[in-house]
Amino acid sequence: MAAERQPRPQARTPCLLSTIEPFQDVVSSAVIIPKEDGVISVSEDRTIRVWLKRDSGQYWPSVYHTLSTSCSCMSFNPETRRLSVGMDTGSICEFVLSEDYNKLTPASTYQAHQGRVTVVLFVLEMEWLLSTGQDKNLNWLCSESGQQLGTYRTAAWVSGLQHAFVGDQSGQVTILKLEQDSCSLVTTFKGHTGHVTALCWDPVQRVLFSGSSDHSIIMWDIGGRKGTAIELQGHNEKVQGLCYASHTRQLISCSSDGSIVIWNMDVTRQETPEWLDSDSCQKCEQPFFWNFKQMWDSKKIGLRQHHCRKCGRAVCAKCSSRRSAIPLMGFEFEVRVCDGCHESISDEDRAPTVTFHDSKHGVVHMHYEPTTGKLLTSGTDKVVKLWDMSPVVS
């Protein structure tokens, strides 16, 4: 478990540009419109709204459309202006926005799932609409004909979807190969102890980032084919969104604790070690409390087992009384290390590789638009905030 972080002084911070507030319920998903000073939002209050910035500097709705049930997720393709909205009832409603973003025209409705739609994703290259739901099904259909092409049954309901990567409630990430009328399992990997909440794919470095309710982020090196998994610990609560800025090699993550964290990924990071098993402290050789034979032979009371986060050795509390940040291993907070490792960690090794920023609301959704350098956060306070990230993502 990560310790509470101590804020560090920072010269550069994201700049809050605007807030959009008149919602009756939480905004479940929203996107910044590229090449347009506008925002599209879908909310649990059953509304789809398109917000355009007026001469006054305020955002006002140019479209206000009410649906019959709560909106759970959305996908917007700016090239086709196609908006796909997942519903609480399991259906997906598709709309087309006019060129001036002042009119929303219904296109199609699909009954895709038996439960709430958790993720919807439009893939322009294939003209496919991918969707997942609480019914544990991943569906893909042709957006032109409306014909369902295939279904894949997952072990747990899917909470994250990015191209062919599927993250679910069990903490597992699955890679699938989707074809016109079939689906095959490529591989699965698991490193999270909580459910997967966000996925982000960098096609250049061929790296996948996954965020979880266990507060952690894992960087999976898919392209390197070495099975490398780098753990990143920088949040105190559930990770709610991830975005990778490939032009600066920085990862942006947001959490329900309200933090916006900017990770410098242009450094050489190290994998965390596997925790070693032992019946006694691997430093002082004192028995752990389940080692009855050694306790009896040595006439000593058994001790509680801990692990050094740097070397992975099983140690007692006395031999691991020190704490240290190890940023290159992903530990931006101070964590338990054995006394020997503590001595080996230099001040340079403790230099942070992230900056922490407070959004001042519990984030439930985020969207980063790299062409404008703007970040959108939606919070539990029913407010959408727009940020200029250029001071920190550069």
Secondary structure, DSSP 4 states (H G I P E B T S, - for coil): -PPPPPPPP-S--PEEEEEE---SS-EEEEEEETTTTEEEEEETTSEEEEEEE-TTS-EEEEEEEE-SS-EEEEEEETTTTEEEEEETTSEEEEEEE-TTS--EEEEEEEE--SS-EEEEEEETTTTEEEEEETTSEEEEEETTT--EEEEEE-SS-EEEEETTEEEETTSEEEEEEE-SS-EEEEEEEE--SS-EEEEEEETTTTEEEEEETTSEEEEEESTT-S--EEEEE--SS-EEEEEEETTTTEEEEEETTSEEEEEE-SS---PPPPPPP-SB-TTT-PBBTT-HHHHHHHT---B--EE-TTT--EE-SGGG-EEEEEGGGTEEEEEEE-HHHHHH--TTTT--SEEEEE-SS-EEEEEEETTTTEEEEEETTS-EEEEE-TTT--
